[in-house]
Amino acid sequence: QVQLEESGGGLVQAGDSLRLSCAPSGRTFSSYAMGWFRQAPGKDREFVAAISWSGRSTYYADSVKGRFTISRDNAKNVVYLQMNSLKPEDTAVYYCAAAEGVQSTVVVIRWYEYEYWGQGTQVTVSS
């Protein structure tokens, strides 16, 4: 069983940056594909970014492309989401997720393909 814990959320102003972290407990996650999703009040959970377990492949939602960067450090057992040029519409609870049994260069972008989820961290961007 993999338990994920997000950190790094907070309240910032438009144009600011934040870096979210996700660390698993229970086992190393170096062979898991990882992703970030977000959910704003009254909206469905949406895909944000994904990274293969090798780290060689990444994929982004159009809404964050060029502003957000997903990365991972398998030696430290952590995945990051660097968020720059934040906008009020980025306000949401951000969740990290892990998928197992995926080839090393494959990214996973559908929420139902992820087996493990964190509890989420709130990001609020004021205008």
N, C-alpha and C positions, 0 to 999 in steps of 0.2 A: 504494500500500500504506500502510495506517495502522497505526502501532505505538502501543500504549497503555501508559502506565506509571502504576500506582497508588502512592500514598504516604499516610502518616498512620496506618497501623496501629500496634498496640502492645498492651501489657498494662495493663489498667485494672481498677478495682474496680466492682462493681455500683453503679449510680447515677451513675457518671461519664459524661463525654462524650468523643467523639472526632470529628475531622473528617477524612474521607478525601478525597483529591484524585486526579483522573485527568487526565493531560495526554497528548495525542497527539504523536507526532513524525512528521515526514515531510510533513504537510500540515495545513492548518487544518481543524477539524472543525465549523465553524459550521453546516454543512448536514446533519449527522449526528444522528439520534436517538440518545440515550445511555441506558444503563441500568446498574444495579448488581445483581449477583447474589452469592450466597454459597454456600459449601459447607462443611459441618461434617464431621468424620471419620465415615466410614461412612454418610453420607447423600448424597442426590442434590443436585445444584446447584439452588438455588431462587431465584426472583425476589425482589428486594428493592424496587427503585424504578426508575422510568423518567421521562424528560423528553423532550419534543419538541425539535426543533432550534431552534425559535423561543423555547423556554423558557416558552411560555404554557400548556402542558399538562403535568401530572405525574400519576403514578399510583403507589400504594404497595401492598405486600402488607399484609394485615390485621395480621400479626404486628408490623409496625413503624409502622403508621399512628399519627400523633400523637406519635411519638418521633423519627422520622427525617425529614430534609428533604433532598430532592435539588434542586440548583440548578446553574446554569451561567453562566459569564461568557465569552461568545463573543469579546469583545475581547481577553481574556487567554488564550483557548484552553484553558479548564479547566472541568471539571465537579466538583462537590463532593457529598459525602454527609455531612451533619451528623447525628451520632448522639447522642442524649441519653437519659438514663435507661437506660443500658445494663444488660442482664441477662445472666446466665451463658449462657442459651440463644442469645444473639447471637454467641457464640464461633464463628468460622468463618474461612475464607479468603474475602476479598471481592474480587470481580472487577468491573472496569468493561468495558463493551462498547459498540460503535458500530455503528449500522445506517445504511446509505445508501439513497438513493432513496425516502425517506419524506416525505410531505407535512408542511408546517411545524408543524401542530398535532397530529400523530399521535404517540402513544406506542407503544413496542414492548415487549411483556411476555413474549414467548416466546423462549427462549434460541436456538432454531434460526433465528430471523429476524435474528440479529446476525451480521455478517460478521467483525468484528474484536474481539479480546479482549486484555486485559492479562494479566500473569503472576500477579496477585493479591497481596494484602497481608493478613497475618495480624492478626486482631483476637481477643484473648483477654480475657474478662471473668471475673474471679474473684469468688466469693461472699463 
